[in-house]
Amino acid sequence: MNLCAIVEAGDPLWQEMLRFLPQHDFHHLAGYVALEAGRRGGQACAFVYRDGEAAFLVPFVQSAVPLTLQPRRIQQADALSPYGYAGPLVNAPGGEEQRSAFVATALARMVELLRERGVCTLFIRFHPLLVPPLGPFQALGTLVLHGETVWVDLRRTPESLWADTRSRFRTYIRQLERDGYKIEMDPTAVCLQQFVTLYHSTMRRVGASPEYFFSAQYFQRMQEALREKFHLAHVRSPAGTIVSSVLFTVCSGIVQYHLSGNNVENEGSNALKLLLHGIQVWAQQQGLDKFHLGGGLGAVQDALFQFKSGFSSLRAPFYSWRMIVDEKVCGILCRQWEKLNREEADSPEGFFPPYRKPSAVYRNLSHRSE
């Protein structure tokens, strides 16, 4: 069977394609991409390509370009990854050369279909644990290495994983256990509201940008979309109060640490160490393969990265890929952005697409608020 199409969230082809791509994460599911499309006011789509047993899939959210950037009022759109690691998925027989040739063919067909849909740019975040052959992406667009993420190989022995945990973290974990702090798995999200409260409190405390303040309704819809793949886990204090809470997912053997909230006034910051260790132990008992903790903000080695690196010495590269599908239209939009903002638009290695970059006024206000 040969197939080449851009499908939408309700099309059964999307789910059927994932059967040919057994290694995928929750970011690649139609329900999750539809959730993100609703948040952005866009359309959930995926490019799917099959040639015999070889399969390729890229999910994205297609959104209309703001009319203020379109002086000729040409209906134009762009395509961006949903939040997280919804990178290209490839499953093809043969060696690296054959796989690369298959990906190159798939990408060329994808560009053709995107151009037909009036899409002028494409921005994709790769999944650090599911990296495809990179050569075809470098040849066709701009591939940017942002940094590294942290992951745990759950196929190692429990003793090996414990030894790979930072010694200071082990001390905190043992102390909390002695003090009576308990881990509580919550697979049906009974305590979802408590998680949301802790998460929002944490985002306010760290001065997070507005886009990280996902609503309670968003989390409820995420649970409905992911079903059994959606998990919560908590740490309760000796008094029975939830002091740390984590939203994580389980999909095709991959455990993904997604978001967390902590009460720093009641050992919440240290309780998160206990909780992530507990999720790791639980995941290994379930026979899962990998626990992906992610990286720092923007994949830089900041305090968040240093915290996550306390659980494992393993690292994975995090890439994004930028593709200008229609050079002429992208140029028009960038010039209009420059006219409105009175500064030069970024190159493809910078903010992408360049015409989506927030204005200098907004950036200054955001910086002051932090």
C-alpha positions as CSV (number, residue, x, y, z in Angstrom):
1,M,0.0,0.0,0.0
2,N,1.3,3.5,-1.0
3,L,0.0,6.6,0.7
4,C,0.8,10.3,0.6
5,A,-1.6,12.8,2.3
6,I,-2.2,15.5,4.8
7,V,-4.9,14.2,7.2
8,E,-6.9,15.9,9.9
9,A,-7.6,14.7,13.4
10,G,-10.8,12.9,12.7
11,D,-9.4,10.8,9.8
12,P,-8.9,7.1,10.8
13,L,-5.7,7.1,8.6
14,W,-3.9,8.9,11.4
15,Q,-4.4,6.1,13.9
16,E,-3.8,3.5,11.3
17,M,-0.4,5.0,10.4
18,L,0.7,4.9,14.1
19,R,0.4,1.1,13.9
20,F,3.2,1.2,11.4
21,L,5.2,3.5,13.7
22,P,5.1,1.5,17.0
23,Q,7.7,3.8,18.6
24,H,5.8,7.1,19.2
25,D,4.8,9.3,22.1
26,F,1.6,11.0,23.2
27,H,2.6,14.1,21.3
28,H,1.9,12.2,18.0
29,L,-1.7,11.3,18.9
30,A,-4.5,13.0,17.0
31,G,-6.4,13.7,20.2
32,Y,-3.4,15.6,21.7
33,V,-2.7,17.6,18.5
34,A,-6.4,18.5,18.3
35,L,-6.2,19.7,21.9
36,E,-3.3,22.0,21.0
37,A,-5.0,23.2,17.8
38,G,-8.0,24.3,19.9
39,R,-5.7,26.2,22.2
40,R,-4.1,28.0,19.3
41,G,-7.1,28.4,17.1
42,G,-5.7,26.3,14.4
43,Q,-6.3,22.9,12.7
44,A,-4.8,19.6,13.8
45,C,-3.1,17.9,10.9
46,A,-0.5,15.2,10.1
47,F,1.5,14.5,7.0
48,V,1.5,10.7,6.4
49,Y,3.5,8.8,3.8
50,R,3.8,5.1,3.2
51,D,5.8,3.1,0.7
52,G,5.2,-0.6,1.3
53,E,6.2,-1.3,4.9
54,A,8.1,2.0,5.2
55,A,6.2,4.8,7.1
56,F,6.6,8.5,7.9
57,L,4.4,10.8,9.9
58,V,4.7,14.5,11.0
59,P,2.0,16.0,13.2
60,F,1.5,19.8,13.2
61,V,-1.0,22.6,13.9
62,Q,-1.9,24.7,10.8
63,S,-2.9,28.2,11.7
64,A,-3.8,31.3,9.7
65,V,-1.2,34.1,9.6
66,P,-2.5,37.3,11.3
67,L,-4.1,39.6,8.8
68,T,-2.0,42.5,10.0
69,L,1.0,40.8,8.4
70,Q,-0.8,40.2,5.1
71,P,-0.9,43.6,3.2
72,R,-2.5,42.0,0.2
73,R,-5.0,40.0,2.3
74,I,-3.8,36.8,0.8
75,Q,-5.1,33.9,2.8
76,Q,-1.9,32.3,4.1
77,A,-1.1,29.8,6.9
78,D,1.8,28.3,8.6
79,A,2.4,25.0,10.4
80,L,4.0,24.5,13.9
81,S,4.5,21.6,16.2
82,P,2.1,21.2,19.1
83,Y,3.6,21.9,22.6
84,G,6.2,19.2,23.4
85,Y,8.1,16.7,21.2
86,A,5.9,15.9,18.2
87,G,8.8,15.2,15.9
88,P,8.9,13.2,12.7
89,L,8.4,9.5,13.0
90,V,10.2,7.1,10.7
91,N,10.0,3.3,10.4
92,A,11.8,2.0,7.3
93,P,13.8,-1.1,6.6
94,G,17.4,-1.1,5.5
95,G,20.5,0.8,6.6
96,E,21.0,4.5,7.2
97,E,21.4,5.2,3.5
98,Q,18.1,3.6,2.6
99,R,16.3,5.2,5.5
100,S,17.7,8.6,4.5
101,A,16.6,8.2,0.9
102,F,13.1,7.3,2.1
103,V,12.9,10.3,4.3
104,A,14.1,12.6,1.6
105,T,11.4,11.4,-0.7
106,A,8.8,11.8,2.0
107,L,9.9,15.4,2.8
108,A,9.8,16.4,-0.9
109,R,6.2,15.2,-1.1
110,M,5.3,16.9,2.1
111,V,6.5,20.3,0.9
112,E,4.4,19.9,-2.3
113,L,1.3,19.2,-0.3
114,L,1.9,22.1,2.2
115,R,2.4,24.5,-0.7
116,E,-0.9,23.4,-2.1
117,R,-2.6,24.1,1.2
118,G,-1.2,27.7,1.3
119,V,1.3,26.9,4.0
120,C,4.4,29.2,3.8
121,T,6.5,27.9,6.7
122,L,6.9,24.8,8.8
123,F,8.4,24.6,12.3
124,I,8.9,21.1,13.9
125,R,10.4,20.1,17.3
126,F,12.0,16.7,17.2
127,H,11.6,14.1,19.9
128,P,15.0,13.5,21.6
129,L,14.4,9.8,21.9
130,L,13.0,9.3,18.4
131,V,15.5,11.1,16.2
132,P,15.2,10.3,12.4
133,P,18.0,10.4,9.9
134,L,19.1,14.1,10.0
135,G,20.7,14.5,6.5
136,P,17.5,15.0,4.5
137,F,16.3,17.7,7.0
138,Q,19.6,19.5,6.8
139,A,19.5,19.4,3.0
140,L,16.0,20.8,2.7
141,G,15.7,23.3,5.6
142,T,17.5,24.5,8.7
143,L,18.2,22.1,11.5
144,V,19.0,23.6,14.9
145,L,20.5,21.7,17.8
146,H,19.3,23.5,21.0
147,G,20.9,21.3,23.6
148,E,20.3,18.1,25.5
149,T,17.6,16.4,27.5
150,V,17.8,13.9,30.3
151,W,16.5,10.4,30.2
152,V,16.6,7.2,32.2
153,D,17.1,3.7,30.8
154,L,14.5,1.7,32.7
155,R,16.0,-1.6,31.4
156,R,18.9,-1.2,33.8
157,T,18.8,-2.8,37.2
158,P,17.2,-0.9,40.1
159,E,20.6,-0.8,41.9
160,S,22.2,0.8,38.8
161,L,19.5,3.4,38.5
162,W,19.8,4.3,42.2
163,A,23.6,4.6,41.9
164,D,23.1,7.0,38.9
165,T,21.0,9.3,41.1
166,R,22.8,12.2,42.5
167,S,24.1,11.4,46.1
168,R,22.5,14.5,47.5
169,F,19.1,13.5,46.0
170,R,19.4,10.1,47.5
171,T,19.9,11.7,50.9
172,Y,16.8,13.9,50.5
173,I,14.7,10.9,49.3
174,R,15.7,8.7,52.3
175,Q,15.1,11.5,54.7
176,L,11.6,12.2,53.3
177,E,10.7,8.5,53.5
178,R,11.9,8.4,57.1
179,D,9.8,11.5,57.9
180,G,6.6,9.8,56.6
181,Y,6.2,11.3,53.1
182,K,4.3,8.9,50.9
183,I,4.1,8.5,47.1
184,E,0.6,8.1,45.7
185,M,-0.1,7.0,42.1
186,D,-3.3,8.5,40.7
187,P,-3.9,6.9,37.3
188,T,-7.6,8.1,37.1
189,A,-6.6,11.7,38.1
190,V,-8.9,11.8,41.1
191,C,-6.8,14.7,42.4
192,L,-6.6,16.6,39.2
193,Q,-7.8,19.9,40.7
194,Q,-5.1,19.7,43.4
195,F,-2.5,19.2,40.7
196,V,-3.8,22.3,38.8
197,T,-3.7,24.4,41.9
198,L,-0.1,23.4,42.7
199,Y,0.9,23.8,39.1
200,H,-0.5,27.3,38.7
201,S,1.0,28.3,42.1
202,T,4.4,27.1,40.8
203,M,4.1,28.9,37.5
204,R,3.4,32.2,39.4
205,R,6.3,31.7,41.7
206,V,8.8,31.1,38.9
207,G,7.4,34.0,36.8
208,A,6.5,31.7,33.9
209,S,5.2,33.2,30.6
210,P,1.4,33.3,30.0
211,E,1.5,30.4,27.6
212,Y,2.5,28.1,30.4
213,F,-0.7,28.8,32.4
214,F,-2.8,25.9,31.0
215,S,-6.3,26.1,32.3
216,A,-8.1,23.5,34.4
217,Q,-10.3,22.8,31.4
218,Y,-7.3,22.2,29.2
219,F,-6.0,19.5,31.6
220,Q,-9.4,17.9,31.8
221,R,-9.5,17.7,28.0
222,M,-6.0,16.4,27.9
223,Q,-7.1,13.5,30.2
224,E,-10.1,12.8,28.0
225,A,-7.9,12.8,24.9
226,L,-5.1,10.6,26.3
227,R,-7.3,8.3,28.5
228,E,-5.1,5.5,30.0
229,K,-1.9,7.2,28.8
230,F,-2.6,10.2,31.2
231,H,-1.2,9.8,34.7
232,L,-0.8,11.8,37.9
233,A,1.3,11.0,40.9
234,H,1.6,12.9,44.2
235,V,3.6,13.0,47.4
236,R,1.6,13.5,50.6
237,S,3.0,14.9,53.7
238,P,2.7,13.1,57.1
239,A,-0.4,15.3,57.7
240,G,-2.0,14.0,54.4
241,T,-1.5,17.1,52.3
242,I,-0.4,16.9,48.7
243,V,2.9,18.8,48.5
244,S,4.2,17.7,45.1
245,S,2.3,16.6,42.0
246,V,3.4,15.4,38.6
247,L,1.5,14.9,35.3
248,F,3.3,12.2,33.3
249,T,2.3,10.1,30.3
250,V,2.9,6.5,29.2
251,C,3.0,5.7,25.5
252,S,4.7,2.8,23.6
253,G,7.1,2.1,26.4
254,I,8.1,5.8,27.0
255,V,7.3,7.5,30.2
256,Q,7.2,11.3,29.7
257,Y,7.6,13.7,32.6
258,H,5.3,16.5,31.4
259,L,4.5,19.1,34.1
260,S,4.6,19.4,37.9
261,G,3.6,21.6,40.8
262,N,5.1,21.9,44.3
263,N,4.4,23.5,47.6
264,V,7.8,24.9,48.6
265,E,6.5,25.9,52.1
266,N,6.0,22.2,53.0
267,E,9.0,20.3,51.5
268,G,7.5,20.4,48.1
269,S,10.8,21.1,46.3
270,N,12.5,18.1,47.9
271,A,9.3,16.0,47.6
272,L,9.6,16.3,43.8
273,K,12.9,14.4,44.1
274,L,11.1,11.6,46.0
275,L,8.2,11.7,43.5
276,L,10.3,11.4,40.3
277,H,12.3,8.6,41.9
278,G,9.0,6.9,42.8
279,I,7.7,7.3,39.2
280,Q,10.9,5.8,37.9
281,V,10.6,2.7,40.3
282,W,6.9,2.3,39.3
283,A,7.7,2.5,35.6
284,Q,10.4,-0.1,35.8
285,Q,8.0,-2.4,37.7
286,Q,5.5,-1.9,34.8
287,G,8.1,-3.2,32.3
288,L,8.5,0.2,30.5
289,D,11.6,1.1,28.6
290,K,12.5,4.8,29.0
291,F,11.8,7.7,31.3
292,H,12.2,11.0,29.5
293,L,12.7,13.9,31.9
294,G,13.2,16.6,29.2
295,G,15.7,19.5,29.5
296,G,15.9,23.0,30.7
297,L,13.8,25.9,29.5
298,G,14.6,26.3,25.8
299,A,16.9,23.2,26.2
300,V,19.7,25.2,27.8
301,Q,21.6,24.0,30.8
302,D,19.8,26.1,33.4
303,A,18.7,25.2,37.0
304,L,15.9,23.1,35.7
305,F,18.3,21.0,33.6
306,Q,20.6,20.7,36.5
307,F,17.8,19.4,38.6
308,K,16.7,16.8,36.1
309,S,20.3,15.7,35.5
310,G,20.4,14.6,39.1
311,F,18.4,11.5,38.1
312,S,20.5,10.2,35.3
313,S,23.8,10.6,33.4
314,L,22.1,9.8,30.0
315,R,21.6,12.6,27.5
316,A,19.7,13.0,24.2
317,P,19.9,15.8,21.6
318,F,17.0,18.1,21.1
319,Y,16.6,19.5,17.6
320,S,14.1,21.8,15.8
321,W,13.7,22.0,12.1
322,R,12.6,25.1,10.1
323,M,11.4,25.0,6.6
324,I,10.4,27.9,4.3
325,V,7.9,26.4,2.0
326,D,7.1,29.5,0.0
327,E,10.1,31.9,-0.1
328,K,8.2,34.7,-1.7
329,V,5.3,34.8,0.7
330,C,7.6,34.4,3.7
331,G,9.6,37.4,2.5
332,I,6.4,39.5,2.2
333,L,5.3,38.6,5.7
334,C,8.8,39.3,7.2
335,R,9.0,42.7,5.5
336,Q,5.6,43.6,6.8
337,W,6.7,42.4,10.3
338,E,9.8,44.6,10.1
339,K,7.7,47.6,9.0
340,L,5.4,47.2,12.0
341,N,8.1,46.4,14.6
342,R,10.9,48.6,13.2
343,E,13.5,45.9,13.6
344,E,15.1,43.3,11.4
345,A,13.5,39.9,11.3
346,D,15.5,36.9,12.5
347,S,17.3,34.4,10.3
348,P,15.9,30.9,10.1
349,E,18.3,29.9,13.0
350,G,16.6,32.4,15.3
351,F,12.9,32.9,16.1
352,F,10.9,31.0,13.6
353,P,8.9,31.8,11.7
354,P,10.4,35.3,12.0
355,Y,7.1,37.1,11.4
356,R,5.6,35.3,14.5
357,K,8.2,36.8,16.9
358,P,6.6,39.0,19.6
359,S,7.2,42.7,19.3
360,A,10.0,44.4,21.2
361,V,7.4,46.1,23.4
362,Y,5.8,42.8,24.4
363,R,9.2,41.2,25.0
364,N,10.2,44.2,27.3
365,L,7.0,44.0,29.2
366,S,7.4,40.2,29.7
367,H,11.0,40.7,30.9
368,R,9.9,43.3,33.4
369,S,7.1,41.1,34.7
370,E,9.6,38.3,35.5
